[in-house]
Amino acid sequence: MQTGEHDESRDARLDALLRALPSREIDPGVDARVLRRARAVLVDQQENGVMHVLQRLWERAIAPVLVTGTVATYLVWAVQSTSALYR
């Protein structure tokens, strides 16, 4: 297990390495394109808010419940079938 002291020294080294990286100016045209694209993505996400909520609901609630129900049903069937063989 790493100590906090070790983590801090590693973080300090990484910070120093990042500060040592050369920086360069971004071309104004590229800057404008990136900004337009970022805004378009943000607007798209806001407009598709309902779809985003539905997707999260599916991923975090409905799909896990369906998988759990399927596994539980299979487990019950498997135990009943196995116990029927031994009767």
N, CA, C and O atoms as CSV, one atom per row, in Angstrom:
chain,resi,resn,atom,element,x,y,z
A,1,MET,N,N,0.838,-1.185,0.000
A,1,MET,CA,C,0.000,0.000,0.000
A,1,MET,C,C,0.876,1.240,0.000
A,1,MET,O,O,1.879,1.298,0.712
A,2,GLN,N,N,0.505,2.218,-0.787
A,2,GLN,CA,C,1.318,3.420,-0.900
A,2,GLN,C,C,0.958,4.395,0.209
A,2,GLN,O,O,-0.199,4.503,0.617
A,3,THR,N,N,1.972,5.102,0.684
A,3,THR,CA,C,1.727,6.104,1.707
A,3,THR,C,C,1.360,7.414,1.049
A,3,THR,O,O,1.640,7.628,-0.130
A,4,GLY,N,N,0.726,8.296,1.818
A,4,GLY,CA,C,0.364,9.602,1.301
A,4,GLY,C,C,1.582,10.396,0.901
A,4,GLY,O,O,1.546,11.166,-0.059
A,5,GLU,N,N,2.678,10.205,1.649
A,5,GLU,CA,C,3.928,10.916,1.351
A,5,GLU,C,C,4.452,10.513,-0.024
A,5,GLU,O,O,4.897,11.357,-0.802
A,6,HIS,N,N,4.394,9.219,-0.312
A,6,HIS,CA,C,4.855,8.721,-1.610
A,6,HIS,C,C,3.986,9.290,-2.732
A,6,HIS,O,O,4.502,9.706,-3.769
A,7,ASP,N,N,2.680,9.307,-2.527
A,7,ASP,CA,C,1.760,9.841,-3.530
A,7,ASP,C,C,2.018,11.321,-3.784
A,7,ASP,O,O,1.972,11.778,-4.926
A,8,GLU,N,N,2.292,12.072,-2.711
A,8,GLU,CA,C,2.544,13.501,-2.860
A,8,GLU,C,C,3.813,13.763,-3.652
A,8,GLU,O,O,3.854,14.675,-4.479
A,9,SER,N,N,4.851,12.968,-3.404
A,9,SER,CA,C,6.096,13.182,-4.144
A,9,SER,C,C,5.912,12.812,-5.614
A,9,SER,O,O,6.464,13.461,-6.503
A,10,ARG,N,N,5.138,11.771,-5.855
A,10,ARG,CA,C,4.867,11.381,-7.239
A,10,ARG,C,C,4.060,12.468,-7.936
A,10,ARG,O,O,4.329,12.807,-9.088
A,11,ASP,N,N,3.067,13.014,-7.232
A,11,ASP,CA,C,2.264,14.094,-7.802
A,11,ASP,C,C,3.125,15.316,-8.095
A,11,ASP,O,O,2.953,15.966,-9.127
A,12,ALA,N,N,4.042,15.627,-7.201
A,12,ALA,CA,C,4.925,16.780,-7.397
A,12,ALA,C,C,5.806,16.571,-8.626
A,12,ALA,O,O,6.022,17.497,-9.407
A,13,ARG,N,N,6.312,15.352,-8.792
A,13,ARG,CA,C,7.144,15.051,-9.973
A,13,ARG,C,C,6.324,15.173,-11.248
A,13,ARG,O,O,6.795,15.725,-12.242
A,14,LEU,N,N,5.091,14.655,-11.222
A,14,LEU,CA,C,4.240,14.748,-12.405
A,14,LEU,C,C,3.898,16.200,-12.712
A,14,LEU,O,O,3.877,16.605,-13.875
A,15,ASP,N,N,3.630,16.985,-11.665
A,15,ASP,CA,C,3.355,18.411,-11.878
A,15,ASP,C,C,4.549,19.104,-12.525
A,15,ASP,O,O,4.386,19.920,-13.432
A,16,ALA,N,N,5.745,18.775,-12.053
A,16,ALA,CA,C,6.950,19.386,-12.617
A,16,ALA,C,C,7.130,18.982,-14.080
A,16,ALA,O,O,7.502,19.807,-14.914
A,17,LEU,N,N,6.865,17.715,-14.387
A,17,LEU,CA,C,6.975,17.259,-15.777
A,17,LEU,C,C,5.949,17.952,-16.670
A,17,LEU,O,O,6.258,18.333,-17.799
A,18,LEU,N,N,4.739,18.113,-16.165
A,18,LEU,CA,C,3.712,18.795,-16.956
A,18,LEU,C,C,4.060,20.264,-17.185
A,18,LEU,O,O,3.823,20.795,-18.270
A,19,ARG,N,N,4.622,20.926,-16.164
A,19,ARG,CA,C,5.025,22.321,-16.328
A,19,ARG,C,C,6.167,22.453,-17.331
A,19,ARG,O,O,6.304,23.486,-17.986
A,20,ALA,N,N,6.988,21.407,-17.451
A,20,ALA,CA,C,8.137,21.456,-18.352
A,20,ALA,C,C,7.751,21.232,-19.811
A,20,ALA,O,O,8.555,21.476,-20.711
A,21,LEU,N,N,6.531,20.772,-20.046
A,21,LEU,CA,C,6.112,20.558,-21.429
A,21,LEU,C,C,6.049,21.888,-22.165
A,21,LEU,O,O,5.622,22.896,-21.603
A,22,PRO,N,N,6.475,21.888,-23.425
A,22,PRO,CA,C,6.417,23.135,-24.179
A,22,PRO,C,C,4.966,23.488,-24.500
A,22,PRO,O,O,4.137,22.607,-24.728
A,23,SER,N,N,4.678,24.755,-24.513
A,23,SER,CA,C,3.335,25.182,-24.882
A,23,SER,C,C,3.421,25.924,-26.209
A,23,SER,O,O,4.453,26.498,-26.555
A,24,ARG,N,N,2.352,25.900,-26.916
A,24,ARG,CA,C,2.333,26.640,-28.177
A,24,ARG,C,C,0.949,27.238,-28.339
A,24,ARG,O,O,-0.039,26.731,-27.807
A,25,GLU,N,N,0.908,28.289,-29.061
A,25,GLU,CA,C,-0.357,28.980,-29.293
A,25,GLU,C,C,-1.183,28.191,-30.295
A,25,GLU,O,O,-0.654,27.573,-31.219
A,26,ILE,N,N,-2.469,28.227,-30.092
A,26,ILE,CA,C,-3.388,27.551,-31.004
A,26,ILE,C,C,-3.785,28.542,-32.084
A,26,ILE,O,O,-4.058,29.712,-31.814
A,27,ASP,N,N,-3.811,28.051,-33.303
A,27,ASP,CA,C,-4.240,28.863,-34.429
A,27,ASP,C,C,-5.666,29.360,-34.174
A,27,ASP,O,O,-6.520,28.570,-33.771
A,28,PRO,N,N,-5.942,30.639,-34.397
A,28,PRO,CA,C,-7.292,31.168,-34.129
A,28,PRO,C,C,-8.389,30.417,-34.881
A,28,PRO,O,O,-9.499,30.271,-34.370
A,29,GLY,N,N,-8.093,29.947,-36.074
A,29,GLY,CA,C,-9.092,29.182,-36.832
A,29,GLY,C,C,-9.423,27.871,-36.149
A,29,GLY,O,O,-10.588,27.482,-36.065
A,30,VAL,N,N,-8.399,27.192,-35.661
A,30,VAL,CA,C,-8.599,25.924,-34.951
A,30,VAL,C,C,-9.346,26.194,-33.652
A,30,VAL,O,O,-10.259,25.453,-33.285
A,31,ASP,N,N,-8.955,27.251,-32.965
A,31,ASP,CA,C,-9.608,27.625,-31.721
A,31,ASP,C,C,-11.103,27.850,-31.938
A,31,ASP,O,O,-11.924,27.376,-31.153
A,32,ALA,N,N,-11.451,28.560,-32.986
A,32,ALA,CA,C,-12.858,28.845,-33.289
A,32,ALA,C,C,-13.611,27.569,-33.643
A,32,ALA,O,O,-14.758,27.391,-33.230
A,33,ARG,N,N,-12.968,26.666,-34.414
A,33,ARG,CA,C,-13.621,25.403,-34.776
A,33,ARG,C,C,-13.878,24.548,-33.544
A,33,ARG,O,O,-14.950,23.959,-33.409
A,34,VAL,N,N,-12.907,24.477,-32.649
A,34,VAL,CA,C,-13.070,23.682,-31.426
A,34,VAL,C,C,-14.192,24.267,-30.576
A,34,VAL,O,O,-15.017,23.531,-30.036
A,35,LEU,N,N,-14.220,25.582,-30.460
A,35,LEU,CA,C,-15.266,26.237,-29.679
A,35,LEU,C,C,-16.644,25.988,-30.279
A,35,LEU,O,O,-17.591,25.697,-29.548
A,36,ARG,N,N,-16.770,26.099,-31.615
A,36,ARG,CA,C,-18.059,25.835,-32.265
A,36,ARG,C,C,-18.501,24.398,-32.049
A,36,ARG,O,O,-19.673,24.134,-31.779
A,37,ARG,N,N,-17.561,23.474,-32.169
A,37,ARG,CA,C,-17.886,22.045,-31.991
A,37,ARG,C,C,-18.312,21.760,-30.555
A,37,ARG,O,O,-19.267,21.019,-30.319
A,38,ALA,N,N,-17.604,22.348,-29.604
A,38,ALA,CA,C,-17.959,22.137,-28.201
A,38,ALA,C,C,-19.347,22.688,-27.898
A,38,ALA,O,O,-20.133,22.056,-27.193
A,39,ARG,N,N,-19.644,23.867,-28.433
A,39,ARG,CA,C,-20.978,24.442,-28.221
A,39,ARG,C,C,-22.053,23.596,-28.882
A,39,ARG,O,O,-23.130,23.407,-28.317
A,40,ALA,N,N,-21.769,23.086,-30.076
A,40,ALA,CA,C,-22.745,22.237,-30.775
A,40,ALA,C,C,-23.025,20.968,-29.977
A,40,ALA,O,O,-24.173,20.535,-29.874
A,41,VAL,N,N,-21.982,20.377,-29.418
A,41,VAL,CA,C,-22.167,19.168,-28.608
A,41,VAL,C,C,-22.995,19.494,-27.373
A,41,VAL,O,O,-23.888,18.733,-27.001
A,42,LEU,N,N,-22.700,20.626,-26.736
A,42,LEU,CA,C,-23.454,21.034,-25.548
A,42,LEU,C,C,-24.919,21.253,-25.883
A,42,LEU,O,O,-25.795,20.793,-25.151
A,43,VAL,N,N,-25.197,21.947,-26.977
A,43,VAL,CA,C,-26.586,22.198,-27.381
A,43,VAL,C,C,-27.271,20.875,-27.718
A,43,VAL,O,O,-28.429,20.666,-27.358
A,44,ASP,N,N,-26.564,19.990,-28.402
A,44,ASP,CA,C,-27.127,18.694,-28.762
A,44,ASP,C,C,-27.490,17.903,-27.511
A,44,ASP,O,O,-28.548,17.276,-27.458
A,45,GLN,N,N,-26.626,17.928,-26.513
A,45,GLN,CA,C,-26.912,17.214,-25.276
A,45,GLN,C,C,-28.107,17.820,-24.555
A,45,GLN,O,O,-28.919,17.095,-23.981
A,46,GLN,N,N,-28.219,19.136,-24.581
A,46,GLN,CA,C,-29.353,19.787,-23.924
A,46,GLN,C,C,-30.650,19.491,-24.654
A,46,GLN,O,O,-31.685,19.276,-24.023
A,47,GLU,N,N,-30.603,19.480,-25.985
A,47,GLU,CA,C,-31.807,19.197,-26.766
A,47,GLU,C,C,-32.234,17.747,-26.623
A,47,GLU,O,O,-33.427,17.444,-26.654
A,48,ASN,N,N,-31.280,16.856,-26.467
A,48,ASN,CA,C,-31.580,15.441,-26.322
A,48,ASN,C,C,-31.604,15.036,-24.855
A,48,ASN,O,O,-31.251,13.908,-24.513
A,49,GLY,N,N,-32.017,15.944,-23.998
A,49,GLY,CA,C,-32.041,15.680,-22.570
A,49,GLY,C,C,-32.916,14.501,-22.202
A,49,GLY,O,O,-32.555,13.690,-21.349
A,50,VAL,N,N,-34.086,14.405,-22.857
A,50,VAL,CA,C,-35.001,13.303,-22.560
A,50,VAL,C,C,-34.358,11.977,-22.946
A,50,VAL,O,O,-34.448,11.000,-22.204
A,51,MET,N,N,-33.713,11.945,-24.101
A,51,MET,CA,C,-33.053,10.709,-24.530
A,51,MET,C,C,-31.917,10.349,-23.576
A,51,MET,O,O,-31.692,9.175,-23.286
A,52,HIS,N,N,-31.215,11.350,-23.097
A,52,HIS,CA,C,-30.123,11.103,-22.162
A,52,HIS,C,C,-30.672,10.514,-20.863
A,52,HIS,O,O,-30.106,9.570,-20.311
A,53,VAL,N,N,-31.778,11.082,-20.382
A,53,VAL,CA,C,-32.397,10.572,-19.155
A,53,VAL,C,C,-32.879,9.146,-19.367
A,53,VAL,O,O,-32.690,8.291,-18.501
A,54,LEU,N,N,-33.501,8.880,-20.510
A,54,LEU,CA,C,-33.977,7.522,-20.792
A,54,LEU,C,C,-32.822,6.536,-20.905
A,54,LEU,O,O,-32.917,5.403,-20.433
A,55,GLN,N,N,-31.733,6.968,-21.532
A,55,GLN,CA,C,-30.576,6.091,-21.648
A,55,GLN,C,C,-30.005,5.776,-20.272
A,55,GLN,O,O,-29.677,4.625,-19.984
A,56,ARG,N,N,-29.886,6.784,-19.427
A,56,ARG,CA,C,-29.372,6.558,-18.066
A,56,ARG,C,C,-30.309,5.651,-17.286
A,56,ARG,O,O,-29.857,4.782,-16.541
A,57,LEU,N,N,-31.618,5.849,-17.452
A,57,LEU,CA,C,-32.593,5.003,-16.767
A,57,LEU,C,C,-32.433,3.555,-17.214
A,57,LEU,O,O,-32.462,2.642,-16.388
A,58,TRP,N,N,-32.266,3.343,-18.513
A,58,TRP,CA,C,-32.069,1.992,-19.035
A,58,TRP,C,C,-30.793,1.377,-18.475
A,58,TRP,O,O,-30.800,0.245,-17.991
A,59,GLU,N,N,-29.697,2.130,-18.542
A,59,GLU,CA,C,-28.399,1.599,-18.121
A,59,GLU,C,C,-28.316,1.359,-16.619
A,59,GLU,O,O,-27.673,0.405,-16.181
A,60,ARG,N,N,-28.954,2.207,-15.830
A,60,ARG,CA,C,-28.781,2.131,-14.387
A,60,ARG,C,C,-29.916,1.425,-13.654
A,60,ARG,O,O,-29.752,1.049,-12.493
A,61,ALA,N,N,-31.052,1.240,-14.299
A,61,ALA,CA,C,-32.171,0.634,-13.582
A,61,ALA,C,C,-32.791,-0.545,-14.340
A,61,ALA,O,O,-32.828,-1.665,-13.832
A,62,ILE,N,N,-33.268,-0.289,-15.536
A,62,ILE,CA,C,-34.051,-1.306,-16.231
A,62,ILE,C,C,-33.198,-2.509,-16.636
A,62,ILE,O,O,-33.567,-3.650,-16.357
A,63,ALA,N,N,-32.075,-2.267,-17.284
A,63,ALA,CA,C,-31.224,-3.378,-17.730
A,63,ALA,C,C,-30.718,-4.218,-16.550
A,63,ALA,O,O,-30.795,-5.445,-16.614
A,64,PRO,N,N,-30.206,-3.607,-15.480
A,64,PRO,CA,C,-29.778,-4.441,-14.350
A,64,PRO,C,C,-30.908,-5.259,-13.735
A,64,PRO,O,O,-30.692,-6.400,-13.328
A,65,VAL,N,N,-32.113,-4.690,-13.662
A,65,VAL,CA,C,-33.251,-5.435,-13.120
A,65,VAL,C,C,-33.587,-6.610,-14.030
A,65,VAL,O,O,-33.863,-7.710,-13.549
A,66,LEU,N,N,-33.565,-6.384,-15.344
A,66,LEU,CA,C,-33.843,-7.485,-16.279
A,66,LEU,C,C,-32.797,-8.589,-16.180
A,66,LEU,O,O,-33.135,-9.772,-16.182
A,67,VAL,N,N,-31.538,-8.204,-16.095
A,67,VAL,CA,C,-30.472,-9.207,-15.984
A,67,VAL,C,C,-30.609,-9.972,-14.674
A,67,VAL,O,O,-30.499,-11.198,-14.654
A,68,THR,N,N,-30.846,-9.256,-13.587
A,68,THR,CA,C,-30.998,-9.911,-12.283
A,68,THR,C,C,-32.198,-10.848,-12.289
A,68,THR,O,O,-32.117,-11.960,-11.769
A,69,GLY,N,N,-33.302,-10.411,-12.868
A,69,GLY,CA,C,-34.487,-11.267,-12.953
A,69,GLY,C,C,-34.238,-12.510,-13.783
A,69,GLY,O,O,-34.672,-13.602,-13.417
A,70,THR,N,N,-33.547,-12.353,-14.887
A,70,THR,CA,C,-33.227,-13.500,-15.742
A,70,THR,C,C,-32.328,-14.488,-15.019
A,70,THR,O,O,-32.557,-15.697,-15.072
A,71,VAL,N,N,-31.307,-13.976,-14.343
A,71,VAL,CA,C,-30.382,-14.846,-13.606
A,71,VAL,C,C,-31.120,-15.556,-12.475
A,71,VAL,O,O,-30.918,-16.752,-12.262
A,72,ALA,N,N,-31.971,-14.836,-11.750
A,72,ALA,CA,C,-32.715,-15.456,-10.650
A,72,ALA,C,C,-33.660,-16.534,-11.170
A,72,ALA,O,O,-33.777,-17.604,-10.572
A,73,THR,N,N,-34.335,-16.253,-12.284
A,73,THR,CA,C,-35.237,-17.241,-12.873
A,73,THR,C,C,-34.470,-18.491,-13.294
A,73,THR,O,O,-34.913,-19.611,-13.040
A,74,TYR,N,N,-33.326,-18.300,-13.933
A,74,TYR,CA,C,-32.507,-19.437,-14.352
A,74,TYR,C,C,-32.027,-20.222,-13.135
A,74,TYR,O,O,-32.028,-21.453,-13.148
A,75,LEU,N,N,-31.621,-19.523,-12.098
A,75,LEU,CA,C,-31.118,-20.196,-10.899
A,75,LEU,C,C,-32.214,-21.039,-10.254
A,75,LEU,O,O,-31.970,-22.176,-9.853
A,76,VAL,N,N,-33.414,-20.486,-10.156
A,76,VAL,CA,C,-34.534,-21.248,-9.590
A,76,VAL,C,C,-34.805,-22.475,-10.444
A,76,VAL,O,O,-34.977,-23.577,-9.922
A,77,TRP,N,N,-34.843,-22.284,-11.756
A,77,TRP,CA,C,-35.091,-23.412,-12.658
A,77,TRP,C,C,-34.000,-24.471,-12.508
A,77,TRP,O,O,-34.302,-25.663,-12.458
A,78,ALA,N,N,-32.741,-24.051,-12.434
A,78,ALA,CA,C,-31.625,-24.991,-12.343
A,78,ALA,C,C,-31.697,-25.779,-11.032
A,78,ALA,O,O,-31.481,-26.990,-11.029
A,79,VAL,N,N,-31.993,-25.119,-9.942
A,79,VAL,CA,C,-32.071,-25.807,-8.643
A,79,VAL,C,C,-33.236,-26.763,-8.636
A,79,VAL,O,O,-33.090,-27.889,-8.161
A,80,GLN,N,N,-34.399,-26.360,-9.147
A,80,GLN,CA,C,-35.565,-27.238,-9.196
A,80,GLN,C,C,-35.313,-28.445,-10.091
A,80,GLN,O,O,-35.697,-29.565,-9.753
A,81,SER,N,N,-34.677,-28.221,-11.218
A,81,SER,CA,C,-34.393,-29.320,-12.148
A,81,SER,C,C,-33.413,-30.296,-11.523
A,81,SER,O,O,-33.579,-31.512,-11.628
A,82,THR,N,N,-32.391,-29.758,-10.874
A,82,THR,CA,C,-31.388,-30.629,-10.247
A,82,THR,C,C,-31.996,-31.414,-9.094
A,82,THR,O,O,-31.720,-32.603,-8.938
A,83,SER,N,N,-32.820,-30.757,-8.287
A,83,SER,CA,C,-33.430,-31.479,-7.175
A,83,SER,C,C,-34.425,-32.526,-7.670
A,83,SER,O,O,-34.606,-33.551,-7.013
A,84,ALA,N,N,-35.074,-32.293,-8.814
A,84,ALA,CA,C,-36.008,-33.270,-9.385
A,84,ALA,C,C,-35.256,-34.515,-9.848
A,84,ALA,O,O,-35.790,-35.622,-9.783
A,85,LEU,N,N,-34.020,-34.340,-10.315
A,85,LEU,CA,C,-33.219,-35.491,-10.746
A,85,LEU,C,C,-32.846,-36.408,-9.582
A,85,LEU,O,O,-32.725,-37.621,-9.753
A,86,TYR,N,N,-32.666,-35.825,-8.413
A,86,TYR,CA,C,-32.250,-36.613,-7.241
A,86,TYR,C,C,-33.398,-37.179,-6.440
A,86,TYR,O,O,-33.152,-37.863,-5.446
A,87,ARG,N,N,-34.634,-36.933,-6.815
A,87,ARG,CA,C,-35.776,-37.477,-6.077
A,87,ARG,C,C,-36.041,-38.899,-6.457
A,87,ARG,O,O,-36.967,-39.516,-5.932
